[in-house]
Amino acid sequence: MPHDTSLEQRIQALEDREAIRALKSHYFAVCDAKDPEGMRACFVDGPVDIDYGAVGCFDNADALVAVFQDIGCHPHMVEMHHGLNPRIRLTGPDEAEGDWALQYQLINTRDMTLTQLGARYEDRYRRTAEGWKIAATRCIVHSTLVVQLGEDALRRVMAGAPPQGALDAA
């Protein structure tokens, strides 16, 4: 950041970056919680540019949410999204870009598979009246591991979400 910016501008830049981090963290959390409305609220209204590779490309957030509901919003799909190493660049007063590493895990308790992905998100953000929102996002998968859970491959000790109260007792 240039030294000739005012204290107010530097504080605003810090607040903007933190708001974008909070937005992306919220996005990961609502995906894991199977919350379609929460997911939709992370995106700008109107046209967006979403490229999620094998999941699909979308020009509006509602189309992505429909696929999310169809594929992911089931009790047998236990997901965990971890966003890491964010690099956020403000490109204008109401525009920003960001790169995130993604560590993703899916336990499919119906098919008894474990999928782990290493990926990178390339995002563009826009400030709206409601705050920062995702205007474009691209997920580039770098590594994939799929393991069949069962007696033939790995011995399954536990699969899926923890039983109710299991974490409270720990």
Secondary structure as the mmCIF struct_conf table of DSSP 4:
data_model
#
loop_
_struct_conf.conf_type_id
_struct_conf.id
_struct_conf.beg_label_comp_id
_struct_conf.beg_label_asym_id
_struct_conf.beg_label_seq_id
_struct_conf.end_label_comp_id
_struct_conf.end_label_asym_id
_struct_conf.end_label_seq_id
TURN_TY1_P TURN_TY1_P1 HIS A 3 ASP A 4
BEND BEND1 THR A 5 THR A 5
HELX_RH_AL_P HELX_RH_AL_P1 LEU A 7 ASP A 32
TURN_TY1_P TURN_TY1_P2 ALA A 33 LYS A 34
HELX_RH_AL_P HELX_RH_AL_P2 PRO A 36 ARG A 40
TURN_TY1_P TURN_TY1_P3 ALA A 41 CYS A 42
STRN STRN1 PHE A 43 PHE A 43
BEND BEND2 ASP A 45 GLY A 46
STRN STRN2 PRO A 47 ASP A 51
HELX_RH_3T_P HELX_RH_3T_P1 GLY A 53 VAL A 55
STRN STRN3 CYS A 57 ASN A 60
HELX_RH_AL_P HELX_RH_AL_P3 ALA A 61 ILE A 71
TURN_TY1_P TURN_TY1_P4 GLY A 72 GLY A 72
BEND BEND3 HIS A 74 HIS A 74
TURN_TY1_P TURN_TY1_P5 PRO A 75 HIS A 76
STRN STRN4 MET A 77 GLY A 92
TURN_TY1_P TURN_TY1_P6 PRO A 93 ASP A 94
STRN STRN5 GLU A 95 ASN A 108
TURN_TY1_P TURN_TY1_P7 THR A 109 MET A 112
STRN STRN6 THR A 113 THR A 128
TURN_TY1_P TURN_TY1_P8 ALA A 129 GLU A 130
STRN STRN7 GLY A 131 GLN A 148
STRN STRN8 LEU A 149 LEU A 149
BEND BEND4 GLY A 150 GLY A 150
TURN_TY1_P TURN_TY1_P9 GLU A 151 ASP A 152
BEND BEND5 ALA A 153 ALA A 153
STRN STRN9 LEU A 154 LEU A 154
BEND BEND6 VAL A 157 VAL A 157
BEND BEND7 GLY A 160 ALA A 161
HELX_LH_PP_P HELX_LH_PP_P1 PRO A 162 PRO A 163
TURN_TY1_P TURN_TY1_P10 GLN A 164 GLY A 165
HELX_RH_AL_P HELX_RH_AL_P4 ALA A 166 ALA A 169
#
